[in-house]
């Protein structure tokens, strides 16, 4: 059973309204639930019905709060993805198990492969 909890609406609002945005300045951010500067984020490209989409996760390594989002891929946005080097089945397995995904992504942060680099 996962130990992760969703951010509540107020916490999510605080997390998503800060400036600069994560895309403008990728870094760990302050967690609105526990106050630790440990909120990490990861984005990847996918498609839905032939349309490009952007899927994102943000999580606190301290209090185990998280959020996920899906939206259109902004025109002109490009970025690196450390999961691109994984075999497709391994990416799918990780993306279907929140605990393993966050463990993998935390390892990527600790190794310096994350945060991602974005350009518009």
PEHUMO-V134297 format. One record per pair of residues at least 4 apart in sequence whose ideal C-beta (glycine too) atoms are under 8 Angstrom apart, sorted by sequence separation. I is the first residue (numbers start at 1). J is the second residue. If there is no record, write none. Layout:
# PEHUMO-V134297
i->I j->J
i->I j->J
This chain:
# PEHUMO-V134297
i->7 j->11
i->8 j->12
i->9 j->13
i->10 j->14
i->11 j->15
i->12 j->16
i->13 j->17
i->14 j->18
i->20 j->24
i->21 j->25
i->22 j->26
i->31 j->35
i->47 j->51
i->60 j->64
i->73 j->77
i->80 j->84
i->86 j->90
i->87 j->91
i->88 j->92
i->89 j->93
i->90 j->94
i->91 j->95
i->92 j->96
i->93 j->97
i->97 j->101
i->98 j->102
i->99 j->103
i->100 j->104
i->101 j->105
i->102 j->106
i->103 j->107
i->104 j->108
i->105 j->109
i->106 j->110
i->107 j->111
i->109 j->113
i->7 j->12
i->19 j->24
i->20 j->25
i->22 j->27
i->30 j->35
i->31 j->36
i->47 j->52
i->48 j->53
i->59 j->64
i->60 j->65
i->86 j->91
i->108 j->113
i->109 j->114
i->30 j->36
i->31 j->37
i->46 j->52
i->47 j->53
i->59 j->65
i->60 j->66
i->94 j->100
i->95 j->101
i->108 j->114
i->109 j->115
i->22 j->29
i->30 j->37
i->31 j->38
i->45 j->52
i->46 j->53
i->59 j->66
i->93 j->100
i->94 j->101
i->7 j->15
i->29 j->37
i->31 j->39
i->45 j->53
i->46 j->54
i->58 j->66
i->59 j->67
i->83 j->91
i->86 j->94
i->28 j->37
i->30 j->39
i->45 j->54
i->46 j->55
i->57 j->66
i->58 j->67
i->105 j->114
i->28 j->38
i->29 j->39
i->44 j->54
i->45 j->55
i->57 j->67
i->94 j->104
i->18 j->29
i->28 j->39
i->43 j->54
i->44 j->55
i->57 j->68
i->83 j->94
i->28 j->40
i->29 j->41
i->43 j->55
i->44 j->56
i->56 j->68
i->57 j->69
i->43 j->56
i->55 j->68
i->56 j->69
i->15 j->29
i->42 j->56
i->43 j->57
i->55 j->69
i->56 j->70
i->26 j->41
i->41 j->56
i->42 j->57
i->55 j->70
i->15 j->31
i->41 j->57
i->42 j->58
i->54 j->70
i->15 j->32
i->41 j->58
i->53 j->70
i->54 j->71
i->14 j->32
i->40 j->58
i->41 j->59
i->53 j->71
i->54 j->72
i->22 j->41
i->39 j->58
i->40 j->59
i->53 j->72
i->54 j->73
i->12 j->32
i->39 j->59
i->52 j->72
i->53 j->73
i->54 j->74
i->11 j->32
i->39 j->60
i->40 j->61
i->51 j->72
i->52 j->73
i->83 j->104
i->10 j->32
i->11 j->33
i->38 j->60
i->48 j->70
i->38 j->61
i->54 j->77
i->15 j->39
i->36 j->60
i->38 j->62
i->7 j->32
i->8 j->33
i->36 j->61
i->7 j->33
i->34 j->60
i->36 j->62
i->82 j->108
i->33 j->60
i->36 j->63
i->34 j->62
i->45 j->73
i->31 j->60
i->34 j->63
i->33 j->63
i->31 j->62
i->34 j->65
i->82 j->113
i->31 j->63
i->33 j->65
i->66 j->98
i->82 j->114
i->31 j->65
i->82 j->116
i->81 j->116
i->22 j->58
i->43 j->79
i->45 j->81
i->66 j->102
i->80 j->116
i->44 j->81
i->79 j->116
i->80 j->117
i->43 j->81
i->79 j->117
i->44 j->83
i->79 j->118
i->78 j->118
i->79 j->119
i->77 j->118
i->78 j->119
i->77 j->119
i->78 j->120
i->15 j->58
i->59 j->102
i->77 j->120
i->57 j->101
i->76 j->120
i->57 j->102
i->61 j->106
i->59 j->105
i->74 j->120
i->57 j->105
i->15 j->67
i->11 j->65
i->23 j->77
i->4 j->59
i->12 j->67
i->7 j->65
i->5 j->64
i->6 j->65
i->7 j->66
i->4 j->64
i->5 j->65
i->6 j->66
i->7 j->67
i->3 j->64
i->4 j->65
i->5 j->66
i->6 j->67
i->4 j->66
i->42 j->105
i->40 j->105
i->40 j->106
i->42 j->108
i->40 j->109
i->42 j->114
i->43 j->116
i->40 j->114
i->41 j->115
i->42 j->116
i->40 j->115
i->28 j->109
i->28 j->115
i->27 j->115
i->26 j->115
i->26 j->116
i->26 j->117
i->26 j->118
i->22 j->115
i->4 j->98
i->4 j->99
i->23 j->118
i->2 j->98
i->3 j->99
i->2 j->99
i->4 j->102
